[in-house]
Each structure stands twice: as structure tokens, then as C-alpha cells.
Amino acid sequence: MTSKYRVSIPKSLAERLGVHPGDEIDWRVAGNELRVTPRCGRQALTIEERLALFDAATRRQTARGKRKHCAKPAPRGLKREDLYDRARSLR
């Protein structure tokens, strides 16, 4: 396991399970064990389907970036230096 909690599956196990790069897998906790199984019930996507999903996600992300962000808060009329001077005058 890497410092970013990424795990590599040994090639011999992946071949035995029929898992290939890009396939989805399920992670399950079973007592004190972690079980990894190939995702069932879904066929692998074609390259065209994957590209279509990628393009749709890119469009969504671009649209999010175009949204207006929150306005900056109004200035309070104080500078950092004013805060230090204020504390000195209270002593």
C-alpha cells in the first residue's frame, strides 16, 4: 500500500480473476479481512462508451467552473497594522 492508500493487485491474481486495467472491483470488509472481488452484473464498457462518459464529465466540470463564485467579503476597514496598534493603545 502506498502513502496515498493505493493498492496494486499482483498480475497473477488479476489474471486468475479475469480482472484487467480499467475494470471495476468491489472492496468488502469481512471481519478482520478485506475482500476484493470483480464487479459483477455489468459488462465492460466499450472505448466509445468510456469516451462518451469522459466527455460528459468534462462538460459538467467546465459548467461548474463557469458558475459565479461567492463574492469577496466587504472590507472591515482595518489593516493588520491597525490591529497591532489597537492592542498597544489598550495597555
N, C-alpha and C positions, 0 to 999 in steps of 0.2 A: 504494500500500500504506500502511495506517495504522500508527501506532506499535504497535498490537496485532496486526500482521501480518494484517489483514483486507483482502480484495481485493474490489473491485466489478467486475462484468462490464458492459461497455457494453451499453446496451439493444439497439443494432443487432446486436451479436454474439449476444446471448441470443435475440433473435427469429430470427436466421438458424439457430441450433442448435436452436430449439424448446425452450429452457430457460425455465422460469417460476419465480417466487419459491416456495420450498419444495421444489423439485426437488433431487435429489441429483446431484452431479457427482463425477468421479474426477480426481485430480491425479496426474500421472506425470512423472517426470524422464526426459528423453531427451537424453543427452549434457549439453550446457550449456543445454538448453531445459526449460521447464516446460510440459507439455501438459495442457489442461483438456478433458475430454470428458463429455458427458451419460452418466449411468449407464444401462447397457443391461440388458435381460433382466428388468426389473421394471416393472410398471405403477404409475402414481401411485396413492397411497392415497386413498381417499375421505375426506371430512371425518369420517364416523363412525369409520372405522378409525384415523385420526390421533388423534381424541379418546379412543378406547379405549386406544391406546398411551400417550397422555399420562396418563390416569387410572391405568393400571397402574404407570407410572414414579413417579407421585405417591404411590401406596400403598407402593411399595418404599422410597422416600425417607422416608416417615413411619415405616415399620417400623424403618429404620436409626436414626432419631432416638430411638426408644424403647428401644434396646438400652442396657444399662448400660455406662457408661464405666469406664475403669480407675480404680481407687481412687487417691486422692492419696497420695504417698509419706509415710511416717511422719516426723514432725519429728525433726531430729537433735539437738535440744536447744541449738542455737546460734542466736544472733541476729547480724545483720550487725555490730552494735556489738561483740559478743564477738570477732569475727574481728579487728577493728582493735585491740582491747585485747591480744589474744593476740600479735599481731605486735610490739607495743611492749614487751611483757614479755620477748621473746626477745632484744632488743638488749642 
